[in-house]
Amino acid sequence: MDDGQAGGPKLTRSEVWAGLLIGARDARPVGPLITHCEVVEEYEGGLVRMSSSPASRCGNGSPSTRNTVRFDRLSGPEPGVIYNDTEYGEGGRLYLRFRFRLGAAVVLPGAEGRSAVPAT
């Protein structure tokens, strides 16, 4: 990802998409609190995985489009949806955006992040 430093990696949308699909199958490398992540079902356009951390255990479905990986929490402490979107913004820059829609009434500040990835 572009960390704002000169010489950082420049990823194409295809490379970002490939990384999202890897993370959809096994979230442990990108979620340091996740201790277990296993695909338990695959179907046309998606999969169901079970994951757990010290605080919770939940199932996620991840039906996807070419621009979005969506995780529906199928079980766990609260219902919700997590979206990982790729989109082009100002100056043709490619962005990876994380959106959260959780069932809790409290929304944490900064829960939606945007990470710049320069297009090649």
C-alpha positions as CSV (number, residue, x, y, z in Angstrom):
1,M,0.0,0.0,0.0
2,D,1.1,3.6,-0.5
3,D,2.2,4.8,2.8
4,G,2.9,8.3,1.5
5,Q,6.6,7.7,1.1
6,A,8.4,8.1,-2.2
7,G,9.2,4.8,-3.7
8,G,6.4,2.9,-2.0
9,P,4.7,0.1,-3.9
10,K,2.4,1.0,-6.7
11,L,-0.4,-1.6,-7.1
12,T,-2.9,-2.1,-9.9
13,R,-6.5,-2.8,-9.2
14,S,-5.9,-6.5,-10.1
15,E,-3.1,-6.7,-7.6
16,V,-5.3,-5.1,-4.9
17,W,-8.2,-7.4,-5.8
18,A,-5.9,-10.5,-5.6
19,G,-4.8,-9.3,-2.1
20,L,-8.5,-8.9,-1.0
21,L,-9.3,-12.4,-2.1
22,I,-6.4,-13.8,-0.2
23,G,-7.6,-11.9,2.9
24,A,-11.1,-13.2,2.4
25,R,-9.9,-16.8,2.6
26,D,-7.6,-16.2,5.5
27,A,-7.8,-13.0,7.5
28,R,-5.1,-13.9,10.0
29,P,-2.3,-12.1,8.2
30,V,-4.3,-8.9,8.0
31,G,-6.1,-9.2,11.3
32,P,-3.5,-9.6,14.1
33,L,-6.2,-10.4,16.7
34,I,-7.7,-13.3,14.6
35,T,-6.4,-16.6,15.9
36,H,-8.4,-18.9,13.7
37,C,-9.9,-18.5,10.2
38,E,-11.2,-21.4,8.1
39,V,-13.3,-21.5,4.9
40,V,-16.2,-23.9,5.7
41,E,-18.2,-23.4,2.5
42,E,-17.7,-22.1,-1.0
43,Y,-20.4,-21.2,-3.6
44,E,-20.7,-19.3,-6.8
45,G,-19.3,-15.8,-6.1
46,G,-18.5,-16.3,-2.5
47,L,-17.5,-18.3,0.6
48,V,-18.4,-18.7,4.2
49,R,-15.6,-18.7,6.8
50,M,-15.4,-19.1,10.5
51,S,-13.0,-16.9,12.3
52,S,-12.2,-16.2,16.0
53,S,-10.3,-13.9,18.1
54,P,-9.8,-13.7,21.9
55,A,-13.0,-11.6,22.1
56,S,-15.4,-13.4,19.7
57,R,-16.1,-16.1,17.2
58,C,-18.1,-15.4,14.1
59,G,-19.0,-16.6,10.6
60,N,-18.7,-14.4,7.6
61,G,-20.0,-14.8,4.0
62,S,-18.0,-12.9,1.4
63,P,-20.0,-12.6,-1.8
64,S,-18.1,-10.3,-4.0
65,T,-18.1,-8.1,-7.1
66,R,-15.0,-6.9,-9.0
67,N,-14.9,-3.8,-6.9
68,T,-16.1,-4.9,-3.5
69,V,-15.5,-7.8,-1.1
70,R,-18.4,-7.9,1.4
71,F,-18.4,-9.7,4.7
72,D,-21.8,-10.4,6.3
73,R,-21.4,-11.5,9.9
74,L,-23.5,-14.6,10.0
75,S,-23.0,-15.2,13.7
76,G,-21.1,-13.6,16.6
77,P,-21.5,-10.9,19.2
78,E,-23.5,-8.5,16.9
79,P,-24.8,-8.5,13.3
80,G,-23.0,-6.4,10.7
81,V,-21.4,-6.0,7.3
82,I,-17.9,-5.1,6.4
83,Y,-17.1,-3.8,2.9
84,N,-13.7,-3.6,1.3
85,D,-14.1,-1.4,-1.8
86,T,-11.6,-0.5,-4.6
87,E,-12.3,2.8,-6.4
88,Y,-10.6,5.4,-8.4
89,G,-10.4,8.9,-6.9
90,E,-8.8,12.3,-7.6
91,G,-6.1,12.2,-10.2
92,G,-6.7,8.5,-11.1
93,R,-5.4,7.3,-7.7
94,L,-6.7,3.9,-6.7
95,Y,-8.2,3.7,-3.2
96,L,-9.0,0.8,-0.9
97,R,-11.8,1.8,1.4
98,F,-13.1,-0.1,4.4
99,R,-16.7,0.5,5.5
100,F,-18.4,-1.0,8.5
101,R,-22.1,-1.3,9.2
102,L,-22.6,-3.0,12.6
103,G,-25.7,-3.7,14.6
104,A,-24.5,-1.8,17.6
105,A,-25.9,1.7,18.3
106,V,-22.4,3.0,19.0
107,V,-20.2,3.9,16.0
108,L,-16.5,4.4,16.9
109,P,-14.8,7.5,15.6
110,G,-12.6,6.8,12.6
111,A,-14.2,3.4,11.9
112,E,-14.2,4.1,8.2
113,G,-10.7,4.4,6.8
114,R,-9.3,5.1,3.3
115,S,-5.9,4.0,2.2
116,A,-4.4,5.4,-1.0
117,V,-2.9,3.0,-3.5
118,P,-1.4,4.7,-6.6
119,A,-2.7,3.3,-9.9
120,T,0.0,2.1,-12.3
